[in-house]
């Protein structure tokens, strides 16, 4: 039987959990970006512990139109107005890359929790600025929105990769591409942090670090620049983790395709739709072991709902976020090393100034 001093904290914890279950985090969204309007907000509206209560744009008209289309109660005519709203607990930031860190820091200063789209900023230095602001406000939760990690297919893939089901993992191979030649799209604007590596190459880097649970020591990168936009349209890289490697190609001017293979000593795991997992039908991964192949169908799941729920529960229960902000900074350090390697034509060491955890 527990003593009084053991029972009181336990009872307090039980009461806190009961209160959390009844509560919902009130979310505000900074901007009417497509990723928010068509993916993240609809996903978060299915959360048990999250409620999207406000959205902001640069005009009242556009904010109101967005709010009306998604059934959001409040529309703010500026980002500042939303951050000043006392009825907002947390903000989701799908702004262009160059605006991520400045607005995330402003949100922290207004006492808001932050879920910020990837990549966390334009540089690891920017990421460290955000990390310092977050550490100065430890009561607030701040996380980069790498939604794919929370999907059941990645939970299963990581399990197979780490429990010996394909032997020892020796390499990861990834392809991720789409075609976009619109000069007005921010993904084709270098000042906005556009280009394939920042937009989608961050995924192969993240998943490699996620599966290996380690940081690459050095990288070798090759970049093809668009002659007009000066953004990278095709980037290939090798990440050297010591005993194991990861290689990938990402492109903003290639046929749309995505695939990941986790290759082991006696098998591999293949993910058919590793990043844009559909929210309305099952995902399939393949477990190839020796001469046998097994089709694994995962239950229907919305990775944005899962991400929103996990973040909201961390806020309500005051527990660590699923992916610490140090992970976001470490990912940016790899991106920078790949760009440096492409310029030098040599292997480049990865700056390891922030440890994951």
C-alpha positions as CSV (number, residue, x, y, z in Angstrom):
1,X,0.0,0.0,0.0
2,X,1.5,3.4,-1.0
3,X,2.5,5.9,1.7
4,X,0.7,9.2,2.0
5,X,3.6,11.0,0.3
6,X,3.5,8.5,-2.6
7,X,-0.3,8.6,-2.9
8,X,-0.7,12.4,-3.1
9,X,1.4,12.9,-6.2
10,X,-0.2,9.9,-7.8
11,X,-3.7,11.3,-7.0
12,X,-2.7,14.7,-8.3
13,X,-1.5,13.1,-11.5
14,X,-4.8,11.2,-12.0
15,X,-6.8,14.4,-11.4
16,X,-4.6,16.3,-13.9
17,X,-5.1,13.5,-16.5
18,X,-8.8,13.6,-16.0
19,X,-8.9,17.4,-16.5
20,X,-6.7,17.1,-19.7
21,X,-9.1,14.5,-21.2
22,X,-12.0,17.0,-20.8
23,X,-10.0,19.9,-22.3
24,X,-9.1,20.9,-25.8
25,X,-6.2,23.0,-27.0
26,X,-7.5,26.1,-28.8
27,X,-5.5,26.5,-32.0
28,X,-5.0,29.4,-34.3
29,X,-3.5,29.3,-37.8
30,X,-1.2,31.9,-39.2
31,X,-2.0,32.2,-42.9
32,X,-4.3,30.6,-45.4
33,X,-1.6,28.5,-47.0
34,X,-2.7,25.5,-49.0
35,X,-1.0,22.9,-46.7
36,X,-3.0,24.3,-43.8
37,X,-6.3,24.7,-45.7
38,X,-6.4,21.3,-47.4
39,X,-4.3,19.1,-45.2
40,X,-3.5,20.2,-41.7
41,X,-6.6,22.0,-40.5
42,X,-9.1,19.3,-41.8
43,X,-6.9,16.8,-40.0
44,X,-6.8,18.7,-36.8
45,X,-10.5,19.2,-36.8
46,X,-10.8,15.5,-36.3
47,X,-8.7,15.6,-33.1
48,X,-10.2,14.7,-29.7
49,X,-8.0,17.2,-27.9
50,X,-7.6,20.0,-30.4
51,X,-10.0,22.7,-31.7
52,X,-9.1,25.1,-34.5
53,X,-10.8,28.2,-33.3
54,X,-9.2,31.0,-35.4
55,X,-7.3,31.7,-38.6
56,X,-5.4,34.8,-39.7
57,X,-4.6,36.3,-43.1
58,X,-3.3,39.7,-44.3
59,X,-6.8,40.9,-44.9
60,X,-10.1,40.4,-43.1
61,X,-11.7,39.3,-46.4
62,X,-9.3,36.4,-47.1
63,X,-9.3,35.3,-43.4
64,X,-13.1,35.3,-43.3
65,X,-13.4,33.4,-46.5
66,X,-11.0,30.8,-45.2
67,X,-12.8,30.6,-41.8
68,X,-16.2,30.2,-43.6
69,X,-14.9,27.4,-45.9
70,X,-13.6,25.4,-43.0
71,X,-16.1,26.2,-40.3
72,X,-13.6,28.1,-38.1
73,X,-15.2,30.5,-35.6
74,X,-12.9,33.4,-35.7
75,X,-11.1,35.3,-38.5
76,X,-8.3,37.8,-37.8
77,X,-7.2,40.4,-40.3
78,X,-3.5,40.1,-39.3
79,X,-1.1,37.6,-37.8
80,X,-0.5,40.0,-34.9
81,X,-4.2,40.1,-34.0
82,X,-4.3,36.3,-33.8
83,X,-1.2,36.2,-31.6
84,X,-2.8,38.8,-29.3
85,X,-6.0,36.8,-29.0
86,X,-6.3,35.5,-25.4
87,X,-8.5,32.7,-26.4
88,X,-5.8,31.0,-28.5
89,X,-3.5,28.6,-26.7
90,X,-1.3,27.4,-29.6
91,X,-0.5,28.4,-33.2
92,X,0.2,26.4,-36.3
93,X,2.5,28.2,-38.7
94,X,2.4,27.2,-42.4
95,X,4.0,30.5,-43.6
96,X,6.8,30.6,-46.2
97,X,10.1,29.3,-44.9
98,X,11.7,32.7,-44.3
99,X,8.9,33.6,-42.0
100,X,8.9,30.5,-39.8
101,X,11.4,31.5,-37.1
102,X,10.4,35.2,-36.8
103,X,6.7,34.4,-36.3
104,X,7.4,31.4,-34.1
105,X,9.4,33.6,-31.8
106,X,6.7,36.2,-31.8
107,X,4.2,33.5,-30.9
108,X,6.4,32.4,-28.0
109,X,6.6,35.9,-26.7
110,X,2.8,36.1,-26.8
111,X,2.7,32.9,-24.6
112,X,1.6,30.6,-27.4
113,X,2.6,27.0,-28.0
114,X,4.0,26.5,-31.6
115,X,3.7,23.9,-34.3
116,X,5.8,25.1,-37.2
117,X,6.0,23.7,-40.7
118,X,9.2,22.2,-41.9
119,X,12.0,23.1,-42.6
120,X,12.2,25.0,-39.3
121,X,13.9,28.0,-41.0
122,X,16.4,29.1,-43.6
123,X,19.4,28.0,-41.6
124,X,20.5,26.1,-38.5
125,X,21.5,29.5,-37.0
126,X,17.8,30.5,-37.3
127,X,16.8,27.3,-35.8
128,X,19.1,27.9,-32.8
129,X,17.5,31.3,-32.3
130,X,14.1,29.6,-32.0
131,X,15.6,26.9,-29.8
132,X,16.9,29.6,-27.4
133,X,13.5,31.3,-27.3
134,X,11.9,28.0,-26.6
135,X,14.4,27.1,-23.8
136,X,13.7,30.5,-22.2
137,X,10.1,29.6,-22.1
138,X,10.1,26.0,-21.0
139,X,6.4,26.0,-20.2
140,X,5.6,26.3,-23.9
141,X,5.8,23.5,-26.4
142,X,7.5,24.0,-29.7
143,X,7.7,21.4,-32.5
144,X,8.5,21.1,-36.2
145,X,5.7,19.6,-38.2
146,X,7.2,16.5,-39.7
147,X,3.9,14.7,-39.8
148,X,5.1,11.5,-41.6
149,X,6.8,10.2,-38.5
150,X,3.5,9.7,-36.7
151,X,1.8,7.7,-39.3
152,X,1.2,4.0,-38.5
153,X,3.2,2.9,-41.6
154,X,6.3,4.6,-40.2
155,X,5.8,3.2,-36.8
156,X,5.7,-0.3,-38.4
157,X,8.6,0.4,-40.7
158,X,10.8,1.5,-37.9
159,X,9.8,-1.6,-35.9
160,X,10.7,-3.9,-38.7
161,X,14.0,-2.1,-39.3
162,X,15.1,-2.3,-35.6
163,X,13.8,-5.7,-34.5
164,X,15.9,-7.8,-36.8
165,X,13.1,-8.5,-39.3
166,X,15.4,-7.5,-42.2
167,X,18.7,-8.3,-40.4
168,X,21.0,-5.3,-39.8
169,X,20.0,-2.2,-41.7
170,X,22.8,-1.2,-44.0
171,X,21.4,1.5,-46.3
172,X,18.3,3.6,-46.9
173,X,17.4,4.7,-50.5
174,X,14.7,7.4,-51.1
175,X,13.2,9.2,-54.1
176,X,10.9,12.1,-53.7
177,X,9.8,14.4,-56.6
178,X,7.1,16.5,-58.3
179,X,7.0,18.9,-61.2
180,X,6.5,22.7,-60.6
181,X,7.6,25.4,-63.0
182,X,5.4,28.2,-61.7
183,X,7.7,31.3,-61.1
184,X,5.2,32.7,-58.6
185,X,5.3,29.7,-56.4
186,X,7.4,30.3,-53.3
187,X,9.0,26.9,-53.8
188,X,10.7,28.4,-56.8
189,X,11.9,31.5,-55.1
190,X,15.3,31.3,-53.6
191,X,14.8,34.2,-51.1
192,X,11.9,32.3,-49.7
193,X,14.0,29.2,-49.1
194,X,12.6,27.4,-52.1
195,X,14.1,24.5,-54.0
196,X,13.9,20.8,-53.8
197,X,16.3,20.2,-50.8
198,X,14.5,22.6,-48.5
199,X,11.0,21.6,-49.6
200,X,11.2,17.8,-49.9
201,X,14.8,16.8,-49.5
202,X,14.4,17.5,-45.8
203,X,12.2,14.3,-45.6
204,X,14.9,11.8,-46.6
205,X,17.3,13.4,-44.2
206,X,14.8,13.3,-41.4
207,X,13.7,9.7,-42.0
208,X,17.3,8.5,-42.2
209,X,18.1,10.1,-38.8
210,X,14.8,8.7,-37.5
211,X,15.5,5.1,-38.6
212,X,19.2,5.0,-37.7
213,X,18.6,7.0,-34.5
214,X,21.9,8.8,-35.2
215,X,23.5,11.8,-36.9
216,X,25.4,11.5,-40.2
217,X,29.1,12.3,-39.9
218,X,29.6,13.6,-43.4
219,X,27.7,14.1,-46.6
220,X,28.3,14.3,-50.4
221,X,25.9,16.3,-52.4
222,X,25.2,17.2,-56.0
223,X,22.8,20.1,-57.0
224,X,21.3,21.2,-60.3
225,X,20.2,24.8,-60.2
226,X,17.4,26.3,-62.3
227,X,19.0,28.9,-64.6
228,X,16.1,31.3,-64.0
229,X,15.0,30.7,-60.4
230,X,18.5,29.7,-59.0
231,X,16.7,27.2,-56.8
232,X,17.9,23.6,-56.8
233,X,15.6,21.5,-59.1
234,X,17.4,18.2,-58.6
235,X,19.5,17.3,-55.6
236,X,21.2,14.0,-54.8
237,X,23.1,13.2,-51.7
238,X,24.8,10.4,-49.7
239,X,24.7,10.6,-45.9
240,X,27.6,8.7,-44.2
241,X,26.5,7.5,-40.7
242,X,29.8,5.5,-40.2
243,X,28.9,1.8,-40.7
244,X,25.7,2.6,-42.7
245,X,24.6,5.1,-45.4
246,X,21.5,6.8,-46.8
247,X,21.2,8.1,-50.3
248,X,18.4,10.1,-51.9
249,X,17.3,12.2,-54.9
250,X,14.7,14.9,-54.6
251,X,13.4,17.1,-57.5
252,X,10.9,19.8,-58.2
253,X,11.2,19.3,-61.9
254,X,10.7,15.6,-62.3
255,X,7.7,13.2,-62.7
256,X,5.8,12.9,-59.4
257,X,7.1,9.9,-57.5
258,X,8.0,8.9,-54.0
259,X,9.4,5.6,-52.6
260,X,11.6,4.6,-49.6
261,X,13.6,1.3,-49.2
262,X,15.1,0.3,-45.9
263,X,17.7,-2.3,-46.9
264,X,19.0,-4.9,-44.5
265,X,21.4,-7.8,-44.6
266,X,18.6,-10.3,-45.3
267,X,15.6,-8.2,-46.3
268,X,14.1,-4.8,-46.9
269,X,11.1,-2.7,-46.1
270,X,9.5,-0.8,-48.9
271,X,7.1,2.1,-48.4
272,X,4.9,2.9,-51.4
273,X,3.6,6.3,-50.3
274,X,6.0,7.3,-47.5
275,X,5.3,11.0,-47.3
276,X,1.8,12.0,-48.7
277,X,0.0,9.2,-47.0
278,X,-3.7,9.4,-48.0
279,X,-6.1,10.1,-45.1
280,X,-9.0,8.1,-46.6
281,X,-7.5,4.7,-47.6
282,X,-5.0,2.2,-46.1
283,X,-1.3,2.5,-46.7
284,X,0.7,-0.5,-47.8
285,X,4.3,-1.3,-47.0
286,X,6.2,-4.4,-48.1
287,X,8.4,-6.6,-45.9
288,X,10.8,-8.6,-48.1
289,X,12.8,-11.2,-46.2
290,X,15.1,-13.7,-48.0
291,X,12.8,-15.1,-50.8
292,X,9.5,-14.1,-49.2
293,X,7.5,-11.0,-49.6
294,X,4.7,-9.9,-47.2
295,X,2.2,-7.2,-48.0
296,X,1.3,-5.2,-44.8
297,X,-1.8,-3.0,-45.0
298,X,-2.0,-0.3,-42.3
299,X,-5.3,1.0,-41.0
300,X,-6.7,4.2,-42.5
301,X,-5.1,7.1,-40.6
302,X,-4.7,10.9,-41.1
303,X,-1.1,11.8,-40.2
304,X,-2.1,15.4,-39.6
305,X,-4.8,14.3,-37.1
306,X,-2.2,12.1,-35.3
307,X,0.3,15.0,-35.3
308,X,-2.2,17.5,-33.9
309,X,-3.4,15.0,-31.3
310,X,0.0,14.2,-30.0
311,X,1.0,17.9,-29.9
312,X,-2.2,18.8,-28.1
313,X,-1.8,16.0,-25.6
314,X,1.7,17.2,-24.8
315,X,0.4,20.7,-24.2
316,X,-2.5,19.5,-22.0
317,X,-0.5,17.0,-20.0
318,X,2.8,19.0,-19.9
319,X,4.8,16.2,-21.4
320,X,7.6,16.4,-24.0
321,X,6.6,16.9,-27.6
322,X,7.1,13.8,-29.8
323,X,9.9,15.4,-31.7
324,X,12.2,17.8,-29.8
325,X,13.2,21.1,-31.4
326,X,16.8,20.0,-31.4
327,X,15.9,17.5,-34.0
328,X,14.8,20.3,-36.4
329,X,18.1,22.2,-35.9
330,X,20.1,19.0,-36.5
331,X,18.1,18.4,-39.8
332,X,19.0,21.9,-41.0
333,X,22.7,21.2,-40.2
334,X,22.6,18.3,-42.6
335,X,20.9,20.4,-45.3
336,X,23.6,23.0,-45.0
337,X,26.4,20.4,-45.3
338,X,24.8,19.1,-48.5
339,X,24.7,22.5,-50.1
340,X,28.3,23.1,-49.0
341,X,29.4,19.8,-50.5
342,X,27.6,20.7,-53.8
343,X,29.7,23.9,-53.9
344,X,33.0,22.3,-53.0
345,X,32.6,19.0,-54.8
346,X,33.9,17.2,-51.7
347,X,32.6,15.3,-48.8
348,X,31.7,17.8,-46.0
349,X,31.4,17.2,-42.3
350,X,28.1,17.9,-40.6
351,X,28.2,20.6,-38.0
352,X,27.0,19.0,-34.8
353,X,26.3,21.9,-32.5
354,X,22.9,20.5,-31.2
355,X,22.4,17.1,-30.0
356,X,19.0,15.3,-30.5
357,X,17.1,14.7,-27.3
